[in-house]
Amino acid sequence: MPKLKTHTGAAKRFSKTGTGKIKRGQTKTRHILTSKAPKTKRKLGRILLVSDGDYAKVARMIPYA
């Protein structure tokens, strides 16, 4: 089998945990933050796990992570 290429855009956005789950950041945290409530901004700062429906697609893009 040939080597698989890592999708470099995905490699910058996702990383794997020790148990093999995939972590992701959240959107809507870059600009226009003055109109967002402090509670919303606090919640957007968290790191989440990729959902089950997207896991296979993301895992294919970062095969060696």
N, CA, C, O and CB atoms as a CASP TS submission, in Angstrom:
PFRMAT TS
TARGET T0000
AUTHOR 0000-0000-0000
METHOD Language model
MODEL 1
PARENT N/A
ATOM      1  N   MET     1       0.824  -1.191   0.000  1.00  0.00           N
ATOM      2  CA  MET     1       0.000   0.000   0.000  1.00  0.00           C
ATOM      3  C   MET     1       0.867   1.253   0.000  1.00  0.00           C
ATOM      4  O   MET     1       1.883   1.305   0.693  1.00  0.00           O
ATOM      5  CB  MET     1      -0.937  -0.001   1.203  1.00  0.00           C
ATOM      6  N   PRO     2       0.476   2.255  -0.766  1.00  0.00           N
ATOM      7  CA  PRO     2       1.223   3.510  -0.719  1.00  0.00           C
ATOM      8  C   PRO     2       0.915   4.273   0.573  1.00  0.00           C
ATOM      9  O   PRO     2      -0.073   4.008   1.258  1.00  0.00           O
ATOM     10  CB  PRO     2       0.888   4.382  -1.948  1.00  0.00           C
ATOM     11  N   LYS     3       1.781   5.209   0.872  1.00  0.00           N
ATOM     12  CA  LYS     3       1.540   6.047   2.040  1.00  0.00           C
ATOM     13  C   LYS     3       0.341   6.946   1.772  1.00  0.00           C
ATOM     14  O   LYS     3       0.068   7.312   0.629  1.00  0.00           O
ATOM     15  CB  LYS     3       2.795   6.891   2.388  1.00  0.00           C
ATOM     16  N   LEU     4      -0.369   7.297   2.835  1.00  0.00           N
ATOM     17  CA  LEU     4      -1.507   8.200   2.717  1.00  0.00           C
ATOM     18  C   LEU     4      -1.044   9.619   2.999  1.00  0.00           C
ATOM     19  O   LEU     4      -0.195   9.846   3.862  1.00  0.00           O
ATOM     20  CB  LEU     4      -2.651   7.791   3.682  1.00  0.00           C
ATOM     21  N   LYS     5      -1.605  10.569   2.268  1.00  0.00           N
ATOM     22  CA  LYS     5      -1.254  11.966   2.519  1.00  0.00           C
ATOM     23  C   LYS     5      -2.190  12.547   3.567  1.00  0.00           C
ATOM     24  O   LYS     5      -3.399  12.314   3.544  1.00  0.00           O
ATOM     25  CB  LYS     5      -1.317  12.798   1.214  1.00  0.00           C
ATOM     26  N   THR     6      -1.607  13.309   4.488  1.00  0.00           N
ATOM     27  CA  THR     6      -2.384  14.016   5.490  1.00  0.00           C
ATOM     28  C   THR     6      -2.933  15.286   4.878  1.00  0.00           C
ATOM     29  O   THR     6      -2.219  15.986   4.161  1.00  0.00           O
ATOM     30  CB  THR     6      -1.534  14.330   6.739  1.00  0.00           C
ATOM     31  N   HIS     7      -4.186  15.595   5.147  1.00  0.00           N
ATOM     32  CA  HIS     7      -4.787  16.854   4.717  1.00  0.00           C
ATOM     33  C   HIS     7      -4.253  17.924   5.660  1.00  0.00           C
ATOM     34  O   HIS     7      -4.604  17.935   6.840  1.00  0.00           O
ATOM     35  CB  HIS     7      -6.378  16.795   4.728  1.00  0.00           C
ATOM     36  N   THR     8      -3.405  18.827   5.156  1.00  0.00           N
ATOM     37  CA  THR     8      -2.698  19.757   6.041  1.00  0.00           C
ATOM     38  C   THR     8      -3.644  20.735   6.712  1.00  0.00           C
ATOM     39  O   THR     8      -3.394  21.153   7.842  1.00  0.00           O
ATOM     40  CB  THR     8      -1.644  20.520   5.264  1.00  0.00           C
ATOM     41  N   GLY     9      -4.728  21.109   6.039  1.00  0.00           N
ATOM     42  CA  GLY     9      -5.708  21.991   6.680  1.00  0.00           C
ATOM     43  C   GLY     9      -6.360  21.314   7.866  1.00  0.00           C
ATOM     44  O   GLY     9      -6.589  21.944   8.898  1.00  0.00           O
ATOM     45  N   ALA    10      -6.661  20.033   7.724  1.00  0.00           N
ATOM     46  CA  ALA    10      -7.268  19.277   8.822  1.00  0.00           C
ATOM     47  C   ALA    10      -6.262  19.053   9.942  1.00  0.00           C
ATOM     48  O   ALA    10      -6.633  19.070  11.115  1.00  0.00           O
ATOM     49  CB  ALA    10      -7.806  17.928   8.319  1.00  0.00           C
ATOM     50  N   ALA    11      -5.005  18.846   9.601  1.00  0.00           N
ATOM     51  CA  ALA    11      -3.979  18.601  10.612  1.00  0.00           C
ATOM     52  C   ALA    11      -3.812  19.805  11.535  1.00  0.00           C
ATOM     53  O   ALA    11      -3.472  19.652  12.709  1.00  0.00           O
ATOM     54  CB  ALA    11      -2.645  18.264   9.942  1.00  0.00           C
ATOM     55  N   LYS    12      -4.052  21.008  10.998  1.00  0.00           N
ATOM     56  CA  LYS    12      -3.942  22.216  11.809  1.00  0.00           C
ATOM     57  C   LYS    12      -5.158  22.410  12.707  1.00  0.00           C
ATOM     58  O   LYS    12      -5.078  23.130  13.702  1.00  0.00           O
ATOM     59  CB  LYS    12      -3.761  23.429  10.917  1.00  0.00           C
ATOM     60  N   ARG    13      -6.273  21.786  12.374  1.00  0.00           N
ATOM     61  CA  ARG    13      -7.521  22.026  13.091  1.00  0.00           C
ATOM     62  C   ARG    13      -7.922  20.915  14.059  1.00  0.00           C
ATOM     63  O   ARG    13      -8.685  21.151  14.996  1.00  0.00           O
ATOM     64  CB  ARG    13      -8.612  22.228  12.112  1.00  0.00           C
ATOM     65  N   PHE    14      -7.414  19.715  13.835  1.00  0.00           N
ATOM     66  CA  PHE    14      -7.817  18.568  14.645  1.00  0.00           C
ATOM     67  C   PHE    14      -6.600  17.887  15.247  1.00  0.00           C
ATOM     68  O   PHE    14      -5.509  17.925  14.678  1.00  0.00           O
ATOM     69  CB  PHE    14      -8.624  17.568  13.807  1.00  0.00           C
ATOM     70  N   SER    15      -6.797  17.262  16.407  1.00  0.00           N
ATOM     71  CA  SER    15      -5.742  16.440  16.997  1.00  0.00           C
ATOM     72  C   SER    15      -6.400  15.298  17.749  1.00  0.00           C
ATOM     73  O   SER    15      -7.561  15.389  18.149  1.00  0.00           O
ATOM     74  CB  SER    15      -4.821  17.280  17.943  1.00  0.00           C
ATOM     75  N   LYS    16      -5.650  14.224  17.938  1.00  0.00           N
ATOM     76  CA  LYS    16      -6.197  13.051  18.598  1.00  0.00           C
ATOM     77  C   LYS    16      -5.857  13.062  20.081  1.00  0.00           C
ATOM     78  O   LYS    16      -4.822  13.581  20.500  1.00  0.00           O
ATOM     79  CB  LYS    16      -5.674  11.775  17.941  1.00  0.00           C
ATOM     80  N   THR    17      -6.759  12.472  20.866  1.00  0.00           N
ATOM     81  CA  THR    17      -6.517  12.305  22.292  1.00  0.00           C
ATOM     82  C   THR    17      -5.775  10.985  22.495  1.00  0.00           C
ATOM     83  O   THR    17      -5.533  10.245  21.542  1.00  0.00           O
ATOM     84  CB  THR    17      -7.857  12.336  23.106  1.00  0.00           C
ATOM     85  N   GLY    18      -5.427  10.708  23.714  1.00  0.00           N
ATOM     86  CA  GLY    18      -4.728   9.465  24.012  1.00  0.00           C
ATOM     87  C   GLY    18      -5.571   8.232  23.741  1.00  0.00           C
ATOM     88  O   GLY    18      -5.034   7.163  23.452  1.00  0.00           O
ATOM     89  N   THR    19      -6.884   8.369  23.833  1.00  0.00           N
ATOM     90  CA  THR    19      -7.769   7.227  23.615  1.00  0.00           C
ATOM     91  C   THR    19      -8.239   7.116  22.171  1.00  0.00           C
ATOM     92  O   THR    19      -9.016   6.218  21.846  1.00  0.00           O
ATOM     93  CB  THR    19      -8.964   7.323  24.527  1.00  0.00           C
ATOM     94  N   GLY    20      -7.776   8.021  21.289  1.00  0.00           N
ATOM     95  CA  GLY    20      -8.109   7.917  19.880  1.00  0.00           C
ATOM     96  C   GLY    20      -9.265   8.775  19.428  1.00  0.00           C
ATOM     97  O   GLY    20      -9.616   8.759  18.248  1.00  0.00           O
ATOM     98  N   LYS    21      -9.866   9.523  20.334  1.00  0.00           N
ATOM     99  CA  LYS    21     -10.920  10.450  19.933  1.00  0.00           C
ATOM    100  C   LYS    21     -10.279  11.668  19.282  1.00  0.00           C
ATOM    101  O   LYS    21      -9.084  11.905  19.456  1.00  0.00           O
ATOM    102  CB  LYS    21     -11.798  10.866  21.150  1.00  0.00           C
ATOM    103  N   ILE    22     -11.055  12.439  18.539  1.00  0.00           N
ATOM    104  CA  ILE    22     -10.511  13.592  17.826  1.00  0.00           C
ATOM    105  C   ILE    22     -11.055  14.873  18.435  1.00  0.00           C
ATOM    106  O   ILE    22     -12.266  15.049  18.568  1.00  0.00           O
ATOM    107  CB  ILE    22     -10.850  13.520  16.322  1.00  0.00           C
ATOM    108  N   LYS    23     -10.135  15.773  18.804  1.00  0.00           N
ATOM    109  CA  LYS    23     -10.514  17.057  19.393  1.00  0.00           C
ATOM    110  C   LYS    23     -10.638  18.105  18.302  1.00  0.00           C
ATOM    111  O   LYS    23      -9.976  18.026  17.267  1.00  0.00           O
ATOM    112  CB  LYS    23      -9.486  17.502  20.457  1.00  0.00           C
ATOM    113  N   ARG    24     -11.496  19.093  18.548  1.00  0.00           N
ATOM    114  CA  ARG    24     -11.659  20.207  17.618  1.00  0.00           C
ATOM    115  C   ARG    24     -11.932  21.472  18.409  1.00  0.00           C
ATOM    116  O   ARG    24     -12.415  21.423  19.540  1.00  0.00           O
ATOM    117  CB  ARG    24     -12.802  19.933  16.605  1.00  0.00           C
ATOM    118  N   GLY    25     -11.617  22.607  17.798  1.00  0.00           N
ATOM    119  CA  GLY    25     -11.970  23.885  18.385  1.00  0.00           C
ATOM    120  C   GLY    25     -13.355  24.283  17.938  1.00  0.00           C
ATOM    121  O   GLY    25     -14.023  23.533  17.227  1.00  0.00           O
ATOM    122  N   GLN    26     -13.795  25.467  18.353  1.00  0.00           N
ATOM    123  CA  GLN    26     -15.121  25.934  17.971  1.00  0.00           C
ATOM    124  C   GLN    26     -15.021  27.151  17.062  1.00  0.00           C
ATOM    125  O   GLN    26     -14.016  27.861  17.053  1.00  0.00           O
ATOM    126  CB  GLN    26     -15.953  26.265  19.213  1.00  0.00           C
ATOM    127  N   THR    27     -16.081  27.374  16.302  1.00  0.00           N
ATOM    128  CA  THR    27     -16.136  28.510  15.382  1.00  0.00           C
ATOM    129  C   THR    27     -16.664  29.745  16.108  1.00  0.00           C
ATOM    130  O   THR    27     -17.042  29.691  17.278  1.00  0.00           O
ATOM    131  CB  THR    27     -17.024  28.181  14.158  1.00  0.00           C
ATOM    132  N   LYS    28     -16.677  30.842  15.383  1.00  0.00           N
ATOM    133  CA  LYS    28     -17.230  32.117  15.868  1.00  0.00           C
ATOM    134  C   LYS    28     -16.448  32.701  17.044  1.00  0.00           C
ATOM    135  O   LYS    28     -17.037  33.318  17.931  1.00  0.00           O
ATOM    136  CB  LYS    28     -18.674  31.925  16.276  1.00  0.00           C
ATOM    137  N   THR    29     -15.122  32.512  17.057  1.00  0.00           N
ATOM    138  CA  THR    29     -14.311  33.061  18.154  1.00  0.00           C
ATOM    139  C   THR    29     -13.256  34.042  17.666  1.00  0.00           C
ATOM    140  O   THR    29     -12.415  34.466  18.459  1.00  0.00           O
ATOM    141  CB  THR    29     -13.636  31.937  18.914  1.00  0.00           C
ATOM    142  N   ARG    30     -13.269  34.419  16.389  1.00  0.00           N
ATOM    143  CA  ARG    30     -12.182  35.229  15.843  1.00  0.00           C
ATOM    144  C   ARG    30     -12.444  36.733  15.896  1.00  0.00           C
ATOM    145  O   ARG    30     -11.552  37.506  16.244  1.00  0.00           O
ATOM    146  CB  ARG    30     -11.927  34.825  14.427  1.00  0.00           C
ATOM    147  N   HIS    31     -13.642  37.143  15.558  1.00  0.00           N
ATOM    148  CA  HIS    31     -13.924  38.580  15.519  1.00  0.00           C
ATOM    149  C   HIS    31     -15.406  38.795  15.795  1.00  0.00           C
ATOM    150  O   HIS    31     -16.169  37.839  15.931  1.00  0.00           O
ATOM    151  CB  HIS    31     -13.518  39.201  14.142  1.00  0.00           C
ATOM    152  N   ILE    32     -15.810  40.081  15.878  1.00  0.00           N
ATOM    153  CA  ILE    32     -17.171  40.485  16.243  1.00  0.00           C
ATOM    154  C   ILE    32     -17.544  39.877  17.599  1.00  0.00           C
ATOM    155  O   ILE    32     -18.632  39.326  17.768  1.00  0.00           O
ATOM    156  CB  ILE    32     -18.191  40.048  15.146  1.00  0.00           C
ATOM    157  N   LEU    33     -16.627  39.987  18.551  1.00  0.00           N
ATOM    158  CA  LEU    33     -16.870  39.413  19.863  1.00  0.00           C
ATOM    159  C   LEU    33     -17.583  40.394  20.797  1.00  0.00           C
ATOM    160  O   LEU    33     -18.089  39.994  21.845  1.00  0.00           O
ATOM    161  CB  LEU    33     -15.560  38.969  20.480  1.00  0.00           C
ATOM    162  N   THR    34     -17.627  41.679  20.420  1.00  0.00           N
ATOM    163  CA  THR    34     -18.267  42.664  21.291  1.00  0.00           C
ATOM    164  C   THR    34     -19.766  42.437  21.386  1.00  0.00           C
ATOM    165  O   THR    34     -20.379  42.780  22.397  1.00  0.00           O
ATOM    166  CB  THR    34     -17.991  44.070  20.789  1.00  0.00           C
ATOM    167  N   SER    35     -20.359  41.870  20.357  1.00  0.00           N
ATOM    168  CA  SER    35     -21.804  41.644  20.374  1.00  0.00           C
ATOM    169  C   SER    35     -22.180  40.296  20.994  1.00  0.00           C
ATOM    170  O   SER    35     -23.361  39.956  21.055  1.00  0.00           O
ATOM    171  CB  SER    35     -22.354  41.727  18.963  1.00  0.00           C
ATOM    172  N   LYS    36     -21.209  39.539  21.445  1.00  0.00           N
ATOM    173  CA  LYS    36     -21.487  38.244  22.061  1.00  0.00           C
ATOM    174  C   LYS    36     -21.439  38.376  23.587  1.00  0.00           C
ATOM    175  O   LYS    36     -20.636  39.130  24.138  1.00  0.00           O
ATOM    176  CB  LYS    36     -20.470  37.172  21.571  1.00  0.00           C
ATOM    177  N   ALA    37     -22.304  37.637  24.241  1.00  0.00           N
ATOM    178  CA  ALA    37     -22.361  37.675  25.706  1.00  0.00           C
ATOM    179  C   ALA    37     -21.128  36.996  26.296  1.00  0.00           C
ATOM    180  O   ALA    37     -20.571  36.089  25.679  1.00  0.00           O
ATOM    181  CB  ALA    37     -23.653  36.992  26.224  1.00  0.00           C
ATOM    182  N   PRO    38     -20.696  37.425  27.484  1.00  0.00           N
ATOM    183  CA  PRO    38     -19.540  36.791  28.118  1.00  0.00           C
ATOM    184  C   PRO    38     -19.716  35.286  28.303  1.00  0.00           C
ATOM    185  O   PRO    38     -18.762  34.524  28.142  1.00  0.00           O
ATOM    186  CB  PRO    38     -19.275  37.434  29.456  1.00  0.00           C
ATOM    187  N   LYS    39     -20.926  34.857  28.639  1.00  0.00           N
ATOM    188  CA  LYS    39     -21.194  33.429  28.808  1.00  0.00           C
ATOM    189  C   LYS    39     -20.967  32.673  27.506  1.00  0.00           C
ATOM    190  O   LYS    39     -20.401  31.580  27.502  1.00  0.00           O
ATOM    191  CB  LYS    39     -22.626  33.208  29.303  1.00  0.00           C
ATOM    192  N   THR    40     -21.413  33.263  26.402  1.00  0.00           N
ATOM    193  CA  THR    40     -21.238  32.635  25.091  1.00  0.00           C
ATOM    194  C   THR    40     -19.762  32.514  24.749  1.00  0.00           C
ATOM    195  O   THR    40     -19.306  31.466  24.291  1.00  0.00           O
ATOM    196  CB  THR    40     -21.970  33.437  24.003  1.00  0.00           C
ATOM    197  N   LYS    41     -19.015  33.594  24.973  1.00  0.00           N
ATOM    198  CA  LYS    41     -17.587  33.591  24.656  1.00  0.00           C
ATOM    199  C   LYS    41     -16.830  32.572  25.515  1.00  0.00           C
ATOM    200  O   LYS    41     -15.892  31.927  25.047  1.00  0.00           O
ATOM    201  CB  LYS    41     -16.995  34.996  24.857  1.00  0.00           C
ATOM    202  N   ARG    42     -17.243  32.440  26.754  1.00  0.00           N
ATOM    203  CA  ARG    42     -16.620  31.473  27.649  1.00  0.00           C
ATOM    204  C   ARG    42     -16.864  30.048  27.151  1.00  0.00           C
ATOM    205  O   ARG    42     -15.952  29.221  27.157  1.00  0.00           O
ATOM    206  CB  ARG    42     -17.159  31.640  29.081  1.00  0.00           C
ATOM    207  N   LYS    43     -18.072  29.768  26.728  1.00  0.00           N
ATOM    208  CA  LYS    43     -18.398  28.434  26.229  1.00  0.00           C
ATOM    209  C   LYS    43     -17.697  28.138  24.902  1.00  0.00           C
ATOM    210  O   LYS    43     -17.340  26.991  24.633  1.00  0.00           O
ATOM    211  CB  LYS    43     -19.908  28.293  26.063  1.00  0.00           C
ATOM    212  N   LEU    44     -17.499  29.165  24.072  1.00  0.00           N
ATOM    213  CA  LEU    44     -16.838  28.961  22.785  1.00  0.00           C
ATOM    214  C   LEU    44     -15.346  28.683  22.946  1.00  0.00           C
ATOM    215  O   LEU    44     -14.704  28.201  22.013  1.00  0.00           O
ATOM    216  CB  LEU    44     -17.041  30.178  21.896  1.00  0.00           C
ATOM    217  N   GLY    45     -14.793  28.978  24.113  1.00  0.00           N
ATOM    218  CA  GLY    45     -13.376  28.731  24.334  1.00  0.00           C
ATOM    219  C   GLY    45     -13.037  27.275  24.590  1.00  0.00           C
ATOM    220  O   GLY    45     -11.865  26.900  24.594  1.00  0.00           O
ATOM    221  N   ARG    46     -14.054  26.453  24.805  1.00  0.00           N
ATOM    222  CA  ARG    46     -13.818  25.045  25.118  1.00  0.00           C
ATOM    223  C   ARG    46     -13.367  24.256  23.903  1.00  0.00           C
ATOM    224  O   ARG    46     -13.643  24.623  22.761  1.00  0.00           O
ATOM    225  CB  ARG    46     -15.069  24.424  25.690  1.00  0.00           C
ATOM    226  N   ILE    47     -12.669  23.167  24.173  1.00  0.00           N
ATOM    227  CA  ILE    47     -12.313  22.200  23.131  1.00  0.00           C
ATOM    228  C   ILE    47     -13.341  21.080  23.194  1.00  0.00           C
ATOM    229  O   ILE    47     -13.637  20.565  24.272  1.00  0.00           O
ATOM    230  CB  ILE    47     -10.840  21.647  23.317  1.00  0.00           C
ATOM    231  N   LEU    48     -13.883  20.704  22.044  1.00  0.00           N
ATOM    232  CA  LEU    48     -14.893  19.646  21.976  1.00  0.00           C
ATOM    233  C   LEU    48     -14.366  18.452  21.202  1.00  0.00           C
ATOM    234  O   LEU    48     -13.294  18.509  20.600  1.00  0.00           O
ATOM    235  CB  LEU    48     -16.183  20.167  21.329  1.00  0.00           C
ATOM    236  N   LEU    49     -15.124  17.386  21.225  1.00  0.00           N
ATOM    237  CA  LEU    49     -14.795  16.202  20.442  1.00  0.00           C
ATOM    238  C   LEU    49     -15.601  16.218  19.147  1.00  0.00           C
ATOM    239  O   LEU    49     -16.721  16.729  19.107  1.00  0.00           O
ATOM    240  CB  LEU    49     -15.074  14.905  21.251  1.00  0.00           C
ATOM    241  N   VAL    50     -15.028  15.663  18.106  1.00  0.00           N
ATOM    242  CA  VAL    50     -15.719  15.560  16.822  1.00  0.00           C
ATOM    243  C   VAL    50     -16.895  14.603  16.995  1.00  0.00           C
ATOM    244  O   VAL    50     -16.772  13.570  17.653  1.00  0.00           O
ATOM    245  CB  VAL    50     -14.749  15.069  15.684  1.00  0.00           C
ATOM    246  N   SER    51     -18.032  14.952  16.401  1.00  0.00           N
ATOM    247  CA  SER    51     -19.234  14.126  16.543  1.00  0.00           C
ATOM    248  C   SER    51     -19.060  12.790  15.827  1.00  0.00           C
ATOM    249  O   SER    51     -18.190  12.635  14.969  1.00  0.00           O
ATOM    250  CB  SER    51     -20.466  14.866  15.991  1.00  0.00           C
ATOM    251  N   ASP    52     -19.901  11.837  16.197  1.00  0.00           N
ATOM    252  CA  ASP    52     -19.821  10.490  15.628  1.00  0.00           C
ATOM    253  C   ASP    52     -20.042  10.498  14.118  1.00  0.00           C
ATOM    254  O   ASP    52     -19.418   9.723  13.393  1.00  0.00           O
ATOM    255  CB  ASP    52     -20.844   9.578  16.294  1.00  0.00           C
ATOM    256  N   GLY    53     -20.928  11.374  13.645  1.00  0.00           N
ATOM    257  CA  GLY    53     -21.223  11.422  12.219  1.00  0.00           C
ATOM    258  C   GLY    53     -20.068  11.915  11.381  1.00  0.00           C
ATOM    259  O   GLY    53     -19.943  11.538  10.215  1.00  0.00           O
ATOM    260  N   ASP    54     -19.212  12.759  11.957  1.00  0.00           N
ATOM    261  CA  ASP    54     -18.083  13.323  11.215  1.00  0.00           C
ATOM    262  C   ASP    54     -16.774  12.595  11.487  1.00  0.00           C
ATOM    263  O   ASP    54     -15.770  12.859  10.825  1.00  0.00           O
ATOM    264  CB  ASP    54     -17.924  14.781  11.555  1.00  0.00           C
ATOM    265  N   TYR    55     -16.774  11.684  12.452  1.00  0.00           N
ATOM    266  CA  TYR    55     -15.520  11.080  12.894  1.00  0.00           C
ATOM    267  C   TYR    55     -14.780  10.375  11.764  1.00  0.00           C
ATOM    268  O   TYR    55     -13.571  10.553  11.616  1.00  0.00           O
ATOM    269  CB  TYR    55     -15.788  10.100  14.011  1.00  0.00           C
ATOM    270  N   ALA    56     -15.492   9.573  10.958  1.00  0.00           N
ATOM    271  CA  ALA    56     -14.832   8.787   9.917  1.00  0.00           C
ATOM    272  C   ALA    56     -14.181   9.699   8.879  1.00  0.00           C
ATOM    273  O   ALA    56     -13.069   9.428   8.426  1.00  0.00           O
ATOM    274  CB  ALA    56     -15.838   7.843   9.238  1.00  0.00           C
ATOM    275  N   LYS    57     -14.859  10.760   8.506  1.00  0.00           N
ATOM    276  CA  LYS    57     -14.329  11.681   7.491  1.00  0.00           C
ATOM    277  C   LYS    57     -13.080  12.387   7.995  1.00  0.00           C
ATOM    278  O   LYS    57     -12.093  12.506   7.269  1.00  0.00           O
ATOM    279  CB  LYS    57     -15.390  12.716   7.094  1.00  0.00           C
ATOM    280  N   VAL    58     -13.123  12.859   9.246  1.00  0.00           N
ATOM    281  CA  VAL    58     -11.975  13.559   9.810  1.00  0.00           C
ATOM    282  C   VAL    58     -10.811  12.595  10.027  1.00  0.00           C
ATOM    283  O   VAL    58      -9.658  12.951   9.785  1.00  0.00           O
ATOM    284  CB  VAL    58     -12.358  14.239  11.133  1.00  0.00           C
ATOM    285  N   ALA    59     -11.104  11.391  10.476  1.00  0.00           N
ATOM    286  CA  ALA    59     -10.046  10.403  10.720  1.00  0.00           C
ATOM    287  C   ALA    59      -9.318  10.045   9.436  1.00  0.00           C
ATOM    288  O   ALA    59      -8.114   9.791   9.459  1.00  0.00           O
ATOM    289  CB  ALA    59     -10.628   9.140  11.354  1.00  0.00           C
ATOM    290  N   ARG    60     -10.031  10.022   8.317  1.00  0.00           N
ATOM    291  CA  ARG    60      -9.391   9.759   7.034  1.00  0.00           C
ATOM    292  C   ARG    60      -8.426  10.870   6.642  1.00  0.00           C
ATOM    293  O   ARG    60      -7.424  10.623   5.971  1.00  0.00           O
ATOM    294  CB  ARG    60     -10.440   9.585   5.955  1.00  0.00           C
ATOM    295  N   MET    61      -8.735  12.106   7.067  1.00  0.00           N
ATOM    296  CA  MET    61      -7.887  13.238   6.676  1.00  0.00           C
ATOM    297  C   MET    61      -6.626  13.325   7.519  1.00  0.00           C
ATOM    298  O   MET    61      -5.638  13.916   7.083  1.00  0.00           O
ATOM    299  CB  MET    61      -8.662  14.537   6.788  1.00  0.00           C
ATOM    300  N   ILE    62      -6.635  12.746   8.724  1.00  0.00           N
ATOM    301  CA  ILE    62      -5.435  12.771   9.575  1.00  0.00           C
ATOM    302  C   ILE    62      -5.050  11.340   9.956  1.00  0.00           C
ATOM    303  O   ILE    62      -5.185  10.951  11.116  1.00  0.00           O
ATOM    304  CB  ILE    62      -5.676  13.635  10.858  1.00  0.00           C
ATOM    305  N   PRO    63      -4.575  10.558   8.988  1.00  0.00           N
ATOM    306  CA  PRO    63      -4.336   9.134   9.248  1.00  0.00           C
ATOM    307  C   PRO    63      -3.219   8.848  10.244  1.00  0.00           C
ATOM    308  O   PRO    63      -3.259   7.821  10.921  1.00  0.00           O
ATOM    309  CB  PRO    63      -4.020   8.450   7.969  1.00  0.00           C
ATOM    310  N   TYR    64      -2.235   9.714  10.354  1.00  0.00           N
ATOM    311  CA  TYR    64      -1.074   9.414  11.199  1.00  0.00           C
ATOM    312  C   TYR    64      -1.025  10.269  12.466  1.00  0.00           C
ATOM    313  O   TYR    64      -0.015  10.265  13.169  1.00  0.00           O
ATOM    314  CB  TYR    64       0.201   9.615  10.407  1.00  0.00           C
ATOM    315  N   ALA    65      -2.084  10.989  12.763  1.00  0.00           N
ATOM    316  CA  ALA    65      -2.087  11.865  13.937  1.00  0.00           C
ATOM    317  C   ALA    65      -2.163  11.043  15.224  1.00  0.00           C
ATOM    318  O   ALA    65      -2.176  11.608  16.317  1.00  0.00           O
ATOM    319  CB  ALA    65      -3.266  12.856  13.867  1.00  0.00           C
TER
END
